[in-house]
Amino acid sequence: METIKVKTNSFARRQTQESRFSNWIGTWESLESEVMAYIDRAKPGYRDGVMLVPLPVTSALDRNHGFFSGVVALKPDSKITTRFEARKPGEEPVIVVEAEGAKLPAKYVEIVIYRHDVLQEDGDGEHPGCWEIVSINASPLDHELPMDPVTMARNQLHKKGGTQGAYTPEQWAESVWFWASHAMVAAR
């Protein structure tokens, strides 16, 4: 079996404690080691060259180490803000919805890794010969969350920053339904 090397892509490095995204409290090198330790549990992602690596979250109970989810459930009195922005230069801007709230310790974590050549289809690969961590998907629930519908659209339409993929009508419906009552926590 081929030896897999894992490195963190700069796209994942935006997932900090201060961001609206799920995050890891620890070093990027230690996250890479965690992914390598559990790579045998990886499951296929939405296309060839994408894998989801589930990681244990027991350390998330310690506020000084572990995973935290950037997803909050909306309530009738939730304070919601929106912006129209691109994720990075060169991408089309989209509406971004955030809600006030606190990041919660994750109950379920998957690390999304892409094979370098897949990222290179759009010039986003940074570590030749490696699988690259592009996202920390940390859920406040005990299961995987649906991908955001804007991300799905970016991928399916192969917009700048999206990696070509296709989704079932059920995946689309689950995504829209979930994200109609959830948002990312407002960045600090």
N, C-alpha and C positions, 0 to 999 in steps of 0.2 A: 504494500500500500504506500502511496506517495505521502511524503511528509508535508503537512500543510503549515504554512507560516501565516500568522495573522498580525496585521498592523492597523492602526487607527487612521482613518481618512479624516481630513480637516472638516468635512461636513459633520461628522459626529462630535468633533471637539467643540462645537457650538452648544452642546448639551451640558450646561454648567448649572450650578445651584441657583444662579441669578437669572437664568433663562426661563422661558415658558415651557421648555421641554423636560422630559424625563431626564434624570441624570444619575451619575455614579459618583459617589464620594470615595475617592481613591485615585491612584495614578492611572494614566492611560496604559502604562506598561503592565500594571497589575490586572487591569481589565483584559488586556491581550492574553495574559497568562491564564485568567479564568476561562476565557473562550477556548483556548487551546486545551485546557483540562476537560472541557465538556464537549469538544467537537464531535465525539462519537455519538452524541445525542442529537446532532443537527438534523433538521428536517428540511425538505425542499421548500424553497420560497416560491414566488409567483411565476418564476421562469428559470430556465437552466442558468447556472452561474450565480444564483442567489440562494443563500441558506439562512435558516433561523436557528440560532443556538440557544436553547433554554438554559438558564442559569438558576441556581438556588438563590433564594432571597432571605435566608435566615439572618444574614448580617444586616439586612435593611432595618431591623428593629433597633439597631444602635445608630443614633443620629450622627455619629462620627465616622461611620463606614457603611457602605451599602448602596442600594438603589432607591430612588424616589420617583414617584409618578408625577408628571406634569398635567395629568387629566383630572378635571373636577366635574362633578355632576351639577347641572344647573338646577336652580330653584326659582320660584316666582320672584323672589327678591334679590336674585343674583345681580351684581353689578357687572355689566358686560361692556367691553370696549372693542372697537374694530379699527383696523388700519388697512390701507391698501399698499402692499409692498412686495418686492421681490425677495426671495430667500437669499439670493446672491447676485452680484452684477451679471448682466447678460440674460437673466431669466425674466419672463413676463411677470409683472406684479399681479397679486391675487388678494382677495379679502382675507384678513387674518382676524379671527375671533378669539378673544381672551376673556376670562372671568376672574374676579378677585377670589382668592382662596389660598390655602397653604398646600404645598406639596406633601403628599402622604407616602409613608413607607410602601414600597411595592409589595404586592402579593403574588405577582407573576412577572417574570422577566424573560424577554427574548432579545438576543443581540442579532441584528441583521447584518450579515456579511455578504459582500459581493466579490466575485473573482475579479482580479485586476482587469482582465481583457474585456469583461462586460462593462466596467466603468469607463474603459478607454473608448467604447463605442461613441461616447459623447465627450471624450477628452477629460474625464473626471478622475481617472486612476492616478494614484500617487506613489504606489509601492509595487513596482514590477515583480512578478513572481509570487505575490502574496494574495491572500484573501483580505479584504479591507472592511473594517467595521465602519458602517455608515449610519447606524442608528441604534440607540438604546431604547427598546420598547418596553417600558415599565408600566404595568397596569395596577390600579388601586383595587382591582377585582382579582379573583383567583383564576382568571383565564385571559387568553389573548384578546385584544381589542381589535375591532375592524380598522383597516387602513382608512385614513382621512379621504373623503371623496375627491378633494382637490388633487391630492397626490395620485390617486387612482387615475383621474382624468389626465393629469400631466403624463403619466406613464402610458396609458392606452393611446393617447393622441400623439405620443412621442414628442412632446414639447421640450424645449430646452430645459435641461435638468432632470428630465424624466427618462427612465430606462424602459424601452419598449416592453409592453406586457398587455395582457387581456384578462378580463374578469367576467365572471358569470353574472347574470341578472340578480341572483341571490346575494352575491358579494356586494354588488352595488346597493341593493335595498338595505342590507344589514348595515352598511357604512352610513348611508344617509340617515337611517333611523337612529342609530347610536349617536352620531354627531349632531343630531337635531336637539339632543338633550344633554350634551357634554361639550366642554371646551377645554382649551389649554389654559393653565393658570397664568395670570398676568405676570409678565417678567418684572423683577424687582429693580 
